[in-house]
Amino acid sequence: MTYMESSTVNLPNTITICRLLLIPVFLVLWWTEYYLSATAVFFIASATDILDGHLARSRNEETKLGALLDPLVDKILVTTGFIMLVEMGKIPAWAVVLILTREFLVTGLRTILIDKGVVLRAGLSGKLKTFLQIASITFIYLSLSLEQHNNSYFTLVMLTGYIIFWLAFVVTL
């Protein structure tokens, strides 16, 4: 695989950087208990991950910067979502520590390999893992919003979020 110059600013890298900039927005919304808005920002930041990768490949605009930054932003986003849920007592810290340890070990390995010119792309199980992690965070945050508005679907959405979280835990490890 040939990369464009690593300092190249292109649309896929710009989208990735915008995803990174959405994380503080997510945090502010969470701290101010605007859970539905926080969920929407988290979902947008997560969903645009598909877009930046697709654009980079289809437009032949893959860069070393993008190969490094894209998975790192994914990890920062998921880490932020999980840590906020741990802080609220919604998910166990020990499970999140195990998930994040695996995530950062793999990201470190990818970084070393990229420096050697080797790209370790996510396979189907890696994409499933990321999807499940993001879906679990999204469902649990959505349930908080439903609870905040006394919606009767709160329990069902929370249960769905927990089931997906434990599936994500198993697939991740």
Biotite code that builds the C-alpha atoms (Angstrom):
import biotite.structure as struc

atoms = struc.array([
    struc.Atom([0.000, 0.000, 0.000], chain_id="A", res_id=1, res_name="MET", atom_name="CA", element="C"),
    struc.Atom([1.267, 3.449, -0.888], chain_id="A", res_id=2, res_name="THR", atom_name="CA", element="C"),
    struc.Atom([0.366, 6.424, 1.217], chain_id="A", res_id=3, res_name="TYR", atom_name="CA", element="C"),
    struc.Atom([0.088, 10.054, 0.311], chain_id="A", res_id=4, res_name="MET", atom_name="CA", element="C"),
    struc.Atom([2.494, 12.331, 2.160], chain_id="A", res_id=5, res_name="GLU", atom_name="CA", element="C"),
    struc.Atom([1.717, 11.936, 5.875], chain_id="A", res_id=6, res_name="SER", atom_name="CA", element="C"),
    struc.Atom([1.271, 15.680, 6.411], chain_id="A", res_id=7, res_name="SER", atom_name="CA", element="C"),
    struc.Atom([-1.360, 15.913, 3.666], chain_id="A", res_id=8, res_name="THR", atom_name="CA", element="C"),
    struc.Atom([-4.567, 17.562, 4.783], chain_id="A", res_id=9, res_name="VAL", atom_name="CA", element="C"),
    struc.Atom([-7.453, 15.947, 2.943], chain_id="A", res_id=10, res_name="ASN", atom_name="CA", element="C"),
    struc.Atom([-11.169, 15.409, 3.450], chain_id="A", res_id=11, res_name="LEU", atom_name="CA", element="C"),
    struc.Atom([-10.907, 12.032, 5.249], chain_id="A", res_id=12, res_name="PRO", atom_name="CA", element="C"),
    struc.Atom([-8.307, 13.388, 7.706], chain_id="A", res_id=13, res_name="ASN", atom_name="CA", element="C"),
    struc.Atom([-10.393, 16.541, 8.223], chain_id="A", res_id=14, res_name="THR", atom_name="CA", element="C"),
    struc.Atom([-13.424, 14.391, 9.084], chain_id="A", res_id=15, res_name="ILE", atom_name="CA", element="C"),
    struc.Atom([-11.299, 12.390, 11.538], chain_id="A", res_id=16, res_name="THR", atom_name="CA", element="C"),
    struc.Atom([-10.096, 15.594, 13.207], chain_id="A", res_id=17, res_name="ILE", atom_name="CA", element="C"),
    struc.Atom([-13.705, 16.842, 13.404], chain_id="A", res_id=18, res_name="CYS", atom_name="CA", element="C"),
    struc.Atom([-14.626, 13.549, 15.105], chain_id="A", res_id=19, res_name="ARG", atom_name="CA", element="C"),
    struc.Atom([-11.895, 14.239, 17.652], chain_id="A", res_id=20, res_name="LEU", atom_name="CA", element="C"),
    struc.Atom([-13.237, 17.758, 18.228], chain_id="A", res_id=21, res_name="LEU", atom_name="CA", element="C"),
    struc.Atom([-16.724, 16.363, 18.918], chain_id="A", res_id=22, res_name="LEU", atom_name="CA", element="C"),
    struc.Atom([-15.430, 14.554, 22.023], chain_id="A", res_id=23, res_name="ILE", atom_name="CA", element="C"),
    struc.Atom([-15.255, 17.702, 24.211], chain_id="A", res_id=24, res_name="PRO", atom_name="CA", element="C"),
    struc.Atom([-18.733, 18.649, 22.940], chain_id="A", res_id=25, res_name="VAL", atom_name="CA", element="C"),
    struc.Atom([-19.960, 15.214, 24.031], chain_id="A", res_id=26, res_name="PHE", atom_name="CA", element="C"),
    struc.Atom([-18.357, 15.715, 27.464], chain_id="A", res_id=27, res_name="LEU", atom_name="CA", element="C"),
    struc.Atom([-19.895, 19.140, 28.013], chain_id="A", res_id=28, res_name="VAL", atom_name="CA", element="C"),
    struc.Atom([-23.327, 17.817, 27.082], chain_id="A", res_id=29, res_name="LEU", atom_name="CA", element="C"),
    struc.Atom([-22.848, 14.851, 29.419], chain_id="A", res_id=30, res_name="TRP", atom_name="CA", element="C"),
    struc.Atom([-21.701, 17.039, 32.345], chain_id="A", res_id=31, res_name="TRP", atom_name="CA", element="C"),
    struc.Atom([-24.692, 19.319, 31.865], chain_id="A", res_id=32, res_name="THR", atom_name="CA", element="C"),
    struc.Atom([-26.972, 16.243, 31.748], chain_id="A", res_id=33, res_name="GLU", atom_name="CA", element="C"),
    struc.Atom([-28.191, 16.793, 28.198], chain_id="A", res_id=34, res_name="TYR", atom_name="CA", element="C"),
    struc.Atom([-28.065, 13.053, 27.662], chain_id="A", res_id=35, res_name="TYR", atom_name="CA", element="C"),
    struc.Atom([-30.065, 12.950, 24.432], chain_id="A", res_id=36, res_name="LEU", atom_name="CA", element="C"),
    struc.Atom([-27.836, 15.608, 22.860], chain_id="A", res_id=37, res_name="SER", atom_name="CA", element="C"),
    struc.Atom([-24.725, 13.857, 24.216], chain_id="A", res_id=38, res_name="ALA", atom_name="CA", element="C"),
    struc.Atom([-25.974, 10.599, 22.677], chain_id="A", res_id=39, res_name="THR", atom_name="CA", element="C"),
    struc.Atom([-26.561, 12.311, 19.329], chain_id="A", res_id=40, res_name="ALA", atom_name="CA", element="C"),
    struc.Atom([-23.059, 13.838, 19.297], chain_id="A", res_id=41, res_name="VAL", atom_name="CA", element="C"),
    struc.Atom([-21.527, 10.498, 20.281], chain_id="A", res_id=42, res_name="PHE", atom_name="CA", element="C"),
    struc.Atom([-23.483, 8.739, 17.538], chain_id="A", res_id=43, res_name="PHE", atom_name="CA", element="C"),
    struc.Atom([-22.478, 11.314, 14.888], chain_id="A", res_id=44, res_name="ILE", atom_name="CA", element="C"),
    struc.Atom([-18.819, 11.093, 15.900], chain_id="A", res_id=45, res_name="ALA", atom_name="CA", element="C"),
    struc.Atom([-19.027, 7.301, 15.727], chain_id="A", res_id=46, res_name="SER", atom_name="CA", element="C"),
    struc.Atom([-20.968, 7.087, 12.462], chain_id="A", res_id=47, res_name="ALA", atom_name="CA", element="C"),
    struc.Atom([-18.630, 9.423, 10.607], chain_id="A", res_id=48, res_name="THR", atom_name="CA", element="C"),
    struc.Atom([-15.851, 6.891, 11.249], chain_id="A", res_id=49, res_name="ASP", atom_name="CA", element="C"),
    struc.Atom([-17.341, 4.848, 8.422], chain_id="A", res_id=50, res_name="ILE", atom_name="CA", element="C"),
    struc.Atom([-17.357, 7.907, 6.179], chain_id="A", res_id=51, res_name="LEU", atom_name="CA", element="C"),
    struc.Atom([-13.727, 8.951, 6.628], chain_id="A", res_id=52, res_name="ASP", atom_name="CA", element="C"),
    struc.Atom([-12.409, 5.444, 5.957], chain_id="A", res_id=53, res_name="GLY", atom_name="CA", element="C"),
    struc.Atom([-14.611, 4.997, 2.900], chain_id="A", res_id=54, res_name="HIS", atom_name="CA", element="C"),
    struc.Atom([-13.548, 8.355, 1.460], chain_id="A", res_id=55, res_name="LEU", atom_name="CA", element="C"),
    struc.Atom([-9.867, 7.678, 2.073], chain_id="A", res_id=56, res_name="ALA", atom_name="CA", element="C"),
    struc.Atom([-10.026, 4.374, 0.210], chain_id="A", res_id=57, res_name="ARG", atom_name="CA", element="C"),
    struc.Atom([-12.378, 5.410, -2.607], chain_id="A", res_id=58, res_name="SER", atom_name="CA", element="C"),
    struc.Atom([-10.513, 8.655, -3.322], chain_id="A", res_id=59, res_name="ARG", atom_name="CA", element="C"),
    struc.Atom([-7.085, 7.048, -2.931], chain_id="A", res_id=60, res_name="ASN", atom_name="CA", element="C"),
    struc.Atom([-6.312, 9.506, -0.139], chain_id="A", res_id=61, res_name="GLU", atom_name="CA", element="C"),
    struc.Atom([-4.967, 7.170, 2.514], chain_id="A", res_id=62, res_name="GLU", atom_name="CA", element="C"),
    struc.Atom([-2.184, 8.764, 4.543], chain_id="A", res_id=63, res_name="THR", atom_name="CA", element="C"),
    struc.Atom([0.061, 7.661, 7.393], chain_id="A", res_id=64, res_name="LYS", atom_name="CA", element="C"),
    struc.Atom([-1.558, 10.377, 9.475], chain_id="A", res_id=65, res_name="LEU", atom_name="CA", element="C"),
    struc.Atom([-5.021, 8.959, 8.754], chain_id="A", res_id=66, res_name="GLY", atom_name="CA", element="C"),
    struc.Atom([-3.898, 5.376, 9.397], chain_id="A", res_id=67, res_name="ALA", atom_name="CA", element="C"),
    struc.Atom([-2.608, 6.473, 12.799], chain_id="A", res_id=68, res_name="LEU", atom_name="CA", element="C"),
    struc.Atom([-5.256, 9.046, 13.717], chain_id="A", res_id=69, res_name="LEU", atom_name="CA", element="C"),
    struc.Atom([-8.454, 7.198, 12.711], chain_id="A", res_id=70, res_name="ASP", atom_name="CA", element="C"),
    struc.Atom([-8.140, 4.217, 15.084], chain_id="A", res_id=71, res_name="PRO", atom_name="CA", element="C"),
    struc.Atom([-6.752, 6.485, 17.800], chain_id="A", res_id=72, res_name="LEU", atom_name="CA", element="C"),
    struc.Atom([-9.805, 8.775, 17.617], chain_id="A", res_id=73, res_name="VAL", atom_name="CA", element="C"),
    struc.Atom([-12.019, 5.662, 17.770], chain_id="A", res_id=74, res_name="ASP", atom_name="CA", element="C"),
    struc.Atom([-10.259, 4.599, 20.961], chain_id="A", res_id=75, res_name="LYS", atom_name="CA", element="C"),
    struc.Atom([-10.471, 8.068, 22.529], chain_id="A", res_id=76, res_name="ILE", atom_name="CA", element="C"),
    struc.Atom([-14.182, 8.280, 21.722], chain_id="A", res_id=77, res_name="LEU", atom_name="CA", element="C"),
    struc.Atom([-14.981, 4.819, 23.105], chain_id="A", res_id=78, res_name="VAL", atom_name="CA", element="C"),
    struc.Atom([-12.737, 5.398, 26.142], chain_id="A", res_id=79, res_name="THR", atom_name="CA", element="C"),
    struc.Atom([-14.540, 8.660, 26.906], chain_id="A", res_id=80, res_name="THR", atom_name="CA", element="C"),
    struc.Atom([-17.956, 7.034, 26.573], chain_id="A", res_id=81, res_name="GLY", atom_name="CA", element="C"),
    struc.Atom([-17.010, 4.107, 28.805], chain_id="A", res_id=82, res_name="PHE", atom_name="CA", element="C"),
    struc.Atom([-15.313, 6.240, 31.474], chain_id="A", res_id=83, res_name="ILE", atom_name="CA", element="C"),
    struc.Atom([-18.357, 8.490, 31.797], chain_id="A", res_id=84, res_name="MET", atom_name="CA", element="C"),
    struc.Atom([-20.565, 5.413, 32.238], chain_id="A", res_id=85, res_name="LEU", atom_name="CA", element="C"),
    struc.Atom([-18.177, 4.043, 34.886], chain_id="A", res_id=86, res_name="VAL", atom_name="CA", element="C"),
    struc.Atom([-18.284, 7.402, 36.673], chain_id="A", res_id=87, res_name="GLU", atom_name="CA", element="C"),
    struc.Atom([-22.079, 7.187, 36.748], chain_id="A", res_id=88, res_name="MET", atom_name="CA", element="C"),
    struc.Atom([-21.923, 3.644, 38.116], chain_id="A", res_id=89, res_name="GLY", atom_name="CA", element="C"),
    struc.Atom([-23.654, 2.218, 35.033], chain_id="A", res_id=90, res_name="LYS", atom_name="CA", element="C"),
    struc.Atom([-20.943, -0.275, 34.016], chain_id="A", res_id=91, res_name="ILE", atom_name="CA", element="C"),
    struc.Atom([-18.154, -1.976, 36.009], chain_id="A", res_id=92, res_name="PRO", atom_name="CA", element="C"),
    struc.Atom([-14.721, -0.365, 35.940], chain_id="A", res_id=93, res_name="ALA", atom_name="CA", element="C"),
    struc.Atom([-12.895, -3.715, 35.850], chain_id="A", res_id=94, res_name="TRP", atom_name="CA", element="C"),
    struc.Atom([-14.585, -4.668, 32.567], chain_id="A", res_id=95, res_name="ALA", atom_name="CA", element="C"),
    struc.Atom([-13.736, -1.300, 31.035], chain_id="A", res_id=96, res_name="VAL", atom_name="CA", element="C"),
    struc.Atom([-10.093, -1.609, 32.171], chain_id="A", res_id=97, res_name="VAL", atom_name="CA", element="C"),
    struc.Atom([-9.813, -4.983, 30.415], chain_id="A", res_id=98, res_name="LEU", atom_name="CA", element="C"),
    struc.Atom([-11.458, -3.655, 27.240], chain_id="A", res_id=99, res_name="ILE", atom_name="CA", element="C"),
    struc.Atom([-9.277, -0.544, 27.137], chain_id="A", res_id=100, res_name="LEU", atom_name="CA", element="C"),
    struc.Atom([-6.076, -2.456, 27.883], chain_id="A", res_id=101, res_name="THR", atom_name="CA", element="C"),
    struc.Atom([-6.690, -4.645, 24.841], chain_id="A", res_id=102, res_name="ARG", atom_name="CA", element="C"),
    struc.Atom([-7.625, -1.625, 22.710], chain_id="A", res_id=103, res_name="GLU", atom_name="CA", element="C"),
    struc.Atom([-4.505, 0.359, 23.528], chain_id="A", res_id=104, res_name="PHE", atom_name="CA", element="C"),
    struc.Atom([-2.207, -2.652, 23.130], chain_id="A", res_id=105, res_name="LEU", atom_name="CA", element="C"),
    struc.Atom([-3.558, -3.209, 19.612], chain_id="A", res_id=106, res_name="VAL", atom_name="CA", element="C"),
    struc.Atom([-3.320, 0.526, 18.812], chain_id="A", res_id=107, res_name="THR", atom_name="CA", element="C"),
    struc.Atom([0.302, 0.513, 20.005], chain_id="A", res_id=108, res_name="GLY", atom_name="CA", element="C"),
    struc.Atom([1.057, -2.484, 17.801], chain_id="A", res_id=109, res_name="LEU", atom_name="CA", element="C"),
    struc.Atom([-0.557, -0.746, 14.819], chain_id="A", res_id=110, res_name="ARG", atom_name="CA", element="C"),
    struc.Atom([1.546, 2.359, 15.444], chain_id="A", res_id=111, res_name="THR", atom_name="CA", element="C"),
    struc.Atom([4.764, 0.321, 15.480], chain_id="A", res_id=112, res_name="ILE", atom_name="CA", element="C"),
    struc.Atom([3.762, -1.522, 12.300], chain_id="A", res_id=113, res_name="LEU", atom_name="CA", element="C"),
    struc.Atom([2.747, 1.676, 10.458], chain_id="A", res_id=114, res_name="ILE", atom_name="CA", element="C"),
    struc.Atom([6.201, 3.066, 11.185], chain_id="A", res_id=115, res_name="ASP", atom_name="CA", element="C"),
    struc.Atom([7.600, -0.020, 9.468], chain_id="A", res_id=116, res_name="LYS", atom_name="CA", element="C"),
    struc.Atom([5.278, 0.472, 6.482], chain_id="A", res_id=117, res_name="GLY", atom_name="CA", element="C"),
    struc.Atom([2.872, -2.335, 7.430], chain_id="A", res_id=118, res_name="VAL", atom_name="CA", element="C"),
    struc.Atom([-0.849, -1.624, 7.811], chain_id="A", res_id=119, res_name="VAL", atom_name="CA", element="C"),
    struc.Atom([-2.750, -3.825, 10.235], chain_id="A", res_id=120, res_name="LEU", atom_name="CA", element="C"),
    struc.Atom([-6.337, -3.291, 9.159], chain_id="A", res_id=121, res_name="ARG", atom_name="CA", element="C"),
    struc.Atom([-9.301, -4.213, 11.287], chain_id="A", res_id=122, res_name="ALA", atom_name="CA", element="C"),
    struc.Atom([-10.848, -7.491, 10.259], chain_id="A", res_id=123, res_name="GLY", atom_name="CA", element="C"),
    struc.Atom([-14.502, -8.431, 10.521], chain_id="A", res_id=124, res_name="LEU", atom_name="CA", element="C"),
    struc.Atom([-14.218, -9.324, 14.229], chain_id="A", res_id=125, res_name="SER", atom_name="CA", element="C"),
    struc.Atom([-12.499, -5.978, 14.940], chain_id="A", res_id=126, res_name="GLY", atom_name="CA", element="C"),
    struc.Atom([-15.266, -4.095, 13.162], chain_id="A", res_id=127, res_name="LYS", atom_name="CA", element="C"),
    struc.Atom([-17.902, -6.092, 15.034], chain_id="A", res_id=128, res_name="LEU", atom_name="CA", element="C"),
    struc.Atom([-16.145, -5.325, 18.328], chain_id="A", res_id=129, res_name="LYS", atom_name="CA", element="C"),
    struc.Atom([-16.072, -1.588, 17.612], chain_id="A", res_id=130, res_name="THR", atom_name="CA", element="C"),
    struc.Atom([-19.710, -1.626, 16.493], chain_id="A", res_id=131, res_name="PHE", atom_name="CA", element="C"),
    struc.Atom([-20.781, -3.431, 19.683], chain_id="A", res_id=132, res_name="LEU", atom_name="CA", element="C"),
    struc.Atom([-18.783, -1.065, 21.903], chain_id="A", res_id=133, res_name="GLN", atom_name="CA", element="C"),
    struc.Atom([-20.289, 2.000, 20.241], chain_id="A", res_id=134, res_name="ILE", atom_name="CA", element="C"),
    struc.Atom([-23.798, 0.504, 20.223], chain_id="A", res_id=135, res_name="ALA", atom_name="CA", element="C"),
    struc.Atom([-23.605, -0.347, 23.930], chain_id="A", res_id=136, res_name="SER", atom_name="CA", element="C"),
    struc.Atom([-22.527, 3.179, 24.851], chain_id="A", res_id=137, res_name="ILE", atom_name="CA", element="C"),
    struc.Atom([-25.193, 4.680, 22.592], chain_id="A", res_id=138, res_name="THR", atom_name="CA", element="C"),
    struc.Atom([-28.001, 2.524, 24.023], chain_id="A", res_id=139, res_name="PHE", atom_name="CA", element="C"),
    struc.Atom([-27.002, 3.170, 27.634], chain_id="A", res_id=140, res_name="ILE", atom_name="CA", element="C"),
    struc.Atom([-26.823, 6.936, 27.053], chain_id="A", res_id=141, res_name="TYR", atom_name="CA", element="C"),
    struc.Atom([-30.150, 6.840, 25.234], chain_id="A", res_id=142, res_name="LEU", atom_name="CA", element="C"),
    struc.Atom([-31.677, 5.009, 28.212], chain_id="A", res_id=143, res_name="SER", atom_name="CA", element="C"),
    struc.Atom([-30.416, 7.800, 30.511], chain_id="A", res_id=144, res_name="LEU", atom_name="CA", element="C"),
    struc.Atom([-32.238, 10.316, 28.360], chain_id="A", res_id=145, res_name="SER", atom_name="CA", element="C"),
    struc.Atom([-35.414, 8.214, 28.427], chain_id="A", res_id=146, res_name="LEU", atom_name="CA", element="C"),
    struc.Atom([-35.150, 7.893, 32.207], chain_id="A", res_id=147, res_name="GLU", atom_name="CA", element="C"),
    struc.Atom([-34.656, 11.665, 32.476], chain_id="A", res_id=148, res_name="GLN", atom_name="CA", element="C"),
    struc.Atom([-37.935, 12.177, 30.590], chain_id="A", res_id=149, res_name="HIS", atom_name="CA", element="C"),
    struc.Atom([-39.826, 9.409, 32.444], chain_id="A", res_id=150, res_name="ASN", atom_name="CA", element="C"),
    struc.Atom([-40.207, 7.384, 29.263], chain_id="A", res_id=151, res_name="ASN", atom_name="CA", element="C"),
    struc.Atom([-41.539, 3.869, 29.817], chain_id="A", res_id=152, res_name="SER", atom_name="CA", element="C"),
    struc.Atom([-39.011, 2.365, 27.369], chain_id="A", res_id=153, res_name="TYR", atom_name="CA", element="C"),
    struc.Atom([-36.115, 3.287, 29.676], chain_id="A", res_id=154, res_name="PHE", atom_name="CA", element="C"),
    struc.Atom([-35.744, -0.229, 31.141], chain_id="A", res_id=155, res_name="THR", atom_name="CA", element="C"),
    struc.Atom([-35.876, -2.004, 27.775], chain_id="A", res_id=156, res_name="LEU", atom_name="CA", element="C"),
    struc.Atom([-33.295, 0.325, 26.208], chain_id="A", res_id=157, res_name="VAL", atom_name="CA", element="C"),
    struc.Atom([-30.999, 0.061, 29.271], chain_id="A", res_id=158, res_name="MET", atom_name="CA", element="C"),
    struc.Atom([-31.251, -3.749, 29.250], chain_id="A", res_id=159, res_name="LEU", atom_name="CA", element="C"),
    struc.Atom([-30.434, -3.768, 25.531], chain_id="A", res_id=160, res_name="THR", atom_name="CA", element="C"),
    struc.Atom([-27.421, -1.546, 26.218], chain_id="A", res_id=161, res_name="GLY", atom_name="CA", element="C"),
    struc.Atom([-26.166, -3.897, 28.946], chain_id="A", res_id=162, res_name="TYR", atom_name="CA", element="C"),
    struc.Atom([-26.598, -6.985, 26.779], chain_id="A", res_id=163, res_name="ILE", atom_name="CA", element="C"),
    struc.Atom([-24.665, -5.310, 23.965], chain_id="A", res_id=164, res_name="ILE", atom_name="CA", element="C"),
    struc.Atom([-21.988, -4.152, 26.449], chain_id="A", res_id=165, res_name="PHE", atom_name="CA", element="C"),
    struc.Atom([-21.358, -7.704, 27.637], chain_id="A", res_id=166, res_name="TRP", atom_name="CA", element="C"),
    struc.Atom([-21.308, -8.967, 24.054], chain_id="A", res_id=167, res_name="LEU", atom_name="CA", element="C"),
    struc.Atom([-18.755, -6.246, 23.281], chain_id="A", res_id=168, res_name="ALA", atom_name="CA", element="C"),
    struc.Atom([-16.732, -7.341, 26.322], chain_id="A", res_id=169, res_name="PHE", atom_name="CA", element="C"),
    struc.Atom([-16.627, -10.958, 25.143], chain_id="A", res_id=170, res_name="VAL", atom_name="CA", element="C"),
    struc.Atom([-15.838, -10.083, 21.505], chain_id="A", res_id=171, res_name="VAL", atom_name="CA", element="C"),
    struc.Atom([-13.157, -7.589, 22.574], chain_id="A", res_id=172, res_name="THR", atom_name="CA", element="C"),
    struc.Atom([-11.323, -10.094, 24.763], chain_id="A", res_id=173, res_name="LEU", atom_name="CA", element="C"),
])
